[in-house]
């Protein structure tokens, strides 16, 4: 069962329930896959809202592995979602929100602002 405080998201893929989690290792894997230099750059890419099918696959695959599944991206690509693309998008959105924090009612990020250079 998913523990949202830990960043877990439950999803049914290929008729099986999985818990996905973006662990530190999974985030490092995504930095490499997206050519991001650090977590801030990775988060900015996700915030752009422009993610392709390959991006969704990398995020879901990393989340599955972070949640304990021994599965490759190629194997993850063959896991069907009941509602197709809309389920994949929802899973990724939930996973990113659980990992990076969800905006409050005013749309503000729960993370404090970065200090400004003097």
DALIN-V596268 format. One record per backbone hydrogen bond with DSSP energy under -1.0 kcal/mol. NH is the residue of the N-H (numbers start at 1). CO is the residue of the C=O. E is the energy in kcal/mol with one decimal. If there is no record, write none. Layout:
BEGIN
nh: {NH:NH}
co: {CO:CO}
e: {E:E}
END
This chain:
BEGIN
nh: {6:7:8:9:11:13:14:16:18:20:21:23:27:28:29:30:31:32:33:34:36:42:43:44:45:46:47:48:49:56:57:58:59:60:61:62:63:64:65:66:67:68:69:71:76:77:78:79:84:86:87:88:89:90:91:92:93:94:95:96:97:98:99:100:101:104:107}
co: {3:4:3:20:18:16:80:13:11:9:63:21:23:24:25:26:27:28:29:30:31:38:39:40:41:42:43:44:46:52:53:54:55:56:57:58:59:60:61:62:63:65:64:69:72:73:75:76:81:83:84:84:85:86:87:88:89:90:91:92:93:94:95:96:97:108:104}
e: {-1.4:-1.1:-2.1:-1.9:-2.5:-2.5:-3.9:-1.7:-3.3:-3.4:-2.3:-1.3:-2.6:-2.2:-2.1:-2.0:-2.5:-2.0:-2.5:-2.6:-2.3:-2.0:-3.0:-2.4:-1.9:-2.0:-2.6:-1.1:-1.5:-2.4:-2.3:-2.5:-2.5:-2.9:-2.9:-2.6:-2.5:-2.6:-2.4:-2.7:-1.6:-1.4:-2.5:-1.2:-2.7:-2.2:-1.1:-1.8:-1.9:-1.0:-1.0:-1.7:-2.7:-2.1:-2.8:-2.3:-2.7:-2.8:-2.5:-2.8:-2.3:-2.5:-1.7:-3.1:-1.7:-2.6:-2.3}
END
